[in-house]
Amino acid sequence: MKARDKILKAAQDLFFEQGIKKVSIAEIYETAQVSKMSFYRQFKNKEDIVLHIFRSLYDTSMVEYNKIVDQKLSFRETLTQLTDLKVRFSRSMSKKFLEEFLQMFSTKSEVMEELQEMQKEGRALFVNEIMKAKATGEIREDLSIEFMLSMLDHMQTYIEDPRHIEMFSSSQEMVKEITNFYFFGIYGPKE
């Protein structure tokens, strides 16, 4: 395994387990069994490595997303699998990591712009799935896409609020509950 990959794996494991603030750069390169110099050849600082990890997670999730939608499943089954995907990706992340990630970058306009672009890409893909489901009669034709997207915005705001994160025992529980509520309401998924 290359030094960069070792560093990324060690940092991700440490951040997801302990949060970002508690982990030192020394702890990262020692866990990765690389030198301090190797670390700084690859990354500028802790913030840089956190962003690399986040981007990598996003890229991986997009590959998985495309695998799901390429299966040509029903809209309900697609939503169920997408919910499971969100839960799988959140499972390894601690609440602390999520909270600290949002705190770390909330004032960094370039990072927030990048996150907004990622969100915009995800929304476009979701709108495409909604349009397909409307065309096949799987969801109400009169359902407003603007309303659904507005509700997604509210869901994202809800997720980013530390008070709401505290309501759940884990990030995966939070993602599953919120996603299921958004897609299936209080009745839950049924065939």
GIHU-V144848 format. One record per backbone hydrogen bond with DSSP energy under -1.0 kcal/mol. NH is the residue of the N-H (numbers start at 0). CO is the residue of the C=O. Records with the same first field share a line. If there is no record, write none. Layout:
NH->CO / CO
//
This chain:
5->1
6->2
7->3
8->4
9->5
10->6
11->7
12->8
13->9
14->10
15->11
16->12
17->13
18->14
27->23
28->24
29->25
30->26
31->27
33->28
38->34
39->35
40->36
41->37
42->38
48->44
49->45
50->46
51->47
52->48
53->49
54->50
55->51
56->52
57->53
58->54
59->55
60->56
61->57
62->58
63->59
64->60
65->61
66->62
67->63
68->64
69->65
70->67
71->68
77->73
78->74
79->75
80->76
81->77
82->78
83->79
84->80
85->81
86->82
87->83
88->84
89->85
90->86
97->93
98->94
99->95
100->96
101->97
102->98
103->99
104->100
105->101
107->104
111->107
112->108
113->109
114->110
115->111
116->112
117->113
118->114
119->115
120->116
121->117
122->118
123->119
124->120
125->121
126->122
127->123
128->124
129->125
130->126
131->127
132->128
133->129
134->130
135->131
136->133
137->132
138->132
147->143
148->144
149->145
150->146
151->147
152->148
153->149
154->150
155->151
156->152
157->153
158->154
159->155
163->160
164->160
165->161
166->163
167->164
173->169
174->170
175->171
176->172
177->173
178->174
179->175
180->176
181->177
182->178
183->179
184->180
//
